[in-house]
Amino acid sequence: MKNTADKELSACTPAPVRPECFNHTCNLPYGLIAQHVHQAMKDFVNFLDLINSQFCARGMLRLELFLMPATFSGMVGDFITARIPEYCRGVVKNRHHNGHPDLISFGKFPADSVQYAQEGVEVKASRYASGWQGHNPEAVWLMVFCFNSNTLNERNKEEYEPRPFRFTGVYAAKLEKSDWFFSGRSVSSRRTITASVTKSGADKMKDNWVYKDSGELKR
């Protein structure tokens, strides 16, 4: 039986992206196809494998344990956003700092930069299979990359079990404002204002799934 150290070593190698789990009939905009998404996901898995193997060799924590959960999720989304245009020439990464959406149509805006537009694809990564959030309720294409990985909070619990990073699903759809629930915040709250995708929005995205692993997370 493996001890925790051996399991940590095994968890340094992410689970491979499974080609048979892609939906090649999904509807995506701007010339995007499932194969482009597949390539970007494989790039991330290879990147994480390289980083974690080096960290492990130096006695350091895996990247998903080293970073705060939200920071790691943001990094997954940023990496995918940067890699998809390498395979799909119809989109580019929005070069505007904190510009919205993340991916925009190639050549649509000057210098491929726009502060805000309703044309493009917003990319997010999440450990959860629902309850996805954004800063505003808006009509936009949303693509969410769901994954399963450990967090530092888990590691500090008695029942902690090391496991490798694994993509569990990718879902995408053109959402309308009615597919979001805007929660706002109280006057005294310091929490970032967020909006959540409603059940209607999540249903649209899951009906148009791009990737779905058999071990998909439940919530």
Solvent accessible surface area in square Angstrom, and as a share of the most:
residue,aa,sasa,rsa
1,M,237,1.06
2,K,111,0.47
3,N,90,0.46
4,T,81,0.47
5,A,73,0.56
6,D,63,0.33
7,K,57,0.24
8,E,35,0.16
9,L,106,0.53
10,S,53,0.34
11,A,2,0.01
12,C,10,0.06
13,T,80,0.47
14,P,6,0.04
15,A,22,0.17
16,P,101,0.64
17,V,12,0.07
18,R,80,0.29
19,P,83,0.52
20,E,123,0.55
21,C,11,0.07
22,F,14,0.06
23,N,23,0.12
24,H,123,0.55
25,T,125,0.73
26,C,21,0.12
27,N,98,0.50
28,L,21,0.11
29,P,19,0.12
30,Y,69,0.26
31,G,56,0.53
32,L,6,0.03
33,I,94,0.48
34,A,3,0.02
35,Q,71,0.31
36,H,30,0.13
37,V,0,0.00
38,H,14,0.06
39,Q,48,0.21
40,A,0,0.00
41,M,0,0.00
42,K,76,0.32
43,D,29,0.15
44,F,0,0.00
45,V,14,0.08
46,N,98,0.50
47,F,60,0.25
48,L,0,0.00
49,D,51,0.27
50,L,108,0.54
51,I,45,0.23
52,N,1,0.01
53,S,49,0.32
54,Q,81,0.36
55,F,43,0.18
56,C,43,0.25
57,A,83,0.64
58,R,160,0.59
59,G,74,0.71
60,M,93,0.42
61,L,58,0.29
62,R,6,0.02
63,L,17,0.08
64,E,0,0.00
65,L,0,0.00
66,F,120,0.50
67,L,40,0.20
68,M,135,0.60
69,P,37,0.23
70,A,85,0.66
71,T,76,0.44
72,F,0,0.00
73,S,17,0.11
74,G,37,0.36
75,M,43,0.19
76,V,0,0.00
77,G,5,0.05
78,D,91,0.47
79,F,46,0.19
80,I,0,0.00
81,T,5,0.03
82,A,43,0.34
83,R,75,0.27
84,I,0,0.00
85,P,18,0.11
86,E,83,0.37
87,Y,68,0.26
88,C,2,0.01
89,R,181,0.66
90,G,27,0.26
91,V,2,0.01
92,V,19,0.11
93,K,94,0.40
94,N,11,0.06
95,R,174,0.64
96,H,68,0.30
97,H,153,0.68
98,N,131,0.67
99,G,12,0.11
100,H,29,0.13
101,P,0,0.00
102,D,38,0.19
103,L,0,0.00
104,I,0,0.00
105,S,26,0.17
106,F,132,0.55
107,G,59,0.57
108,K,103,0.44
109,F,40,0.17
110,P,116,0.73
111,A,86,0.67
112,D,23,0.12
113,S,34,0.22
114,V,24,0.14
115,Q,129,0.57
116,Y,112,0.43
117,A,12,0.09
118,Q,95,0.42
119,E,80,0.36
120,G,1,0.01
121,V,0,0.00
122,E,25,0.11
123,V,10,0.06
124,K,48,0.20
125,A,15,0.12
126,S,17,0.11
127,R,32,0.12
128,Y,120,0.46
129,A,5,0.04
130,S,36,0.23
131,G,35,0.34
132,W,8,0.03
133,Q,95,0.42
134,G,8,0.07
135,H,116,0.52
136,N,84,0.43
137,P,38,0.24
138,E,18,0.08
139,A,19,0.15
140,V,2,0.01
141,W,34,0.12
142,L,1,0.00
143,M,0,0.00
144,V,0,0.00
145,F,0,0.00
146,C,1,0.01
147,F,0,0.00
148,N,23,0.12
149,S,1,0.01
150,N,0,0.00
151,T,14,0.08
152,L,60,0.30
153,N,96,0.49
154,E,47,0.21
155,R,101,0.37
156,N,111,0.57
157,K,115,0.49
158,E,179,0.80
159,E,136,0.61
160,Y,36,0.14
161,E,92,0.41
162,P,13,0.08
163,R,76,0.28
164,P,54,0.34
165,F,1,0.00
166,R,56,0.20
167,F,5,0.02
168,T,0,0.00
169,G,0,0.00
170,V,0,0.00
171,Y,1,0.00
172,A,0,0.00
173,A,9,0.07
174,K,82,0.35
175,L,0,0.00
176,E,77,0.35
177,K,124,0.52
178,S,93,0.60
179,D,4,0.02
180,W,20,0.07
181,F,129,0.54
182,F,102,0.43
183,S,62,0.40
184,G,12,0.12
185,R,121,0.44
186,S,68,0.44
187,V,162,0.93
188,S,102,0.66
189,S,36,0.23
190,R,230,0.84
191,R,114,0.42
192,T,79,0.46
193,I,64,0.33
194,T,21,0.12
195,A,0,0.00
196,S,27,0.18
197,V,12,0.07
198,T,39,0.23
199,K,156,0.66
200,S,55,0.36
201,G,0,0.00
202,A,12,0.09
203,D,61,0.31
204,K,80,0.34
205,M,0,0.00
206,K,65,0.28
207,D,122,0.63
208,N,25,0.13
209,W,66,0.23
210,V,0,0.00
211,Y,1,0.00
212,K,80,0.34
213,D,7,0.04
214,S,103,0.67
215,G,35,0.34
216,E,31,0.14
217,L,47,0.23
218,K,174,0.74
219,R,177,0.64
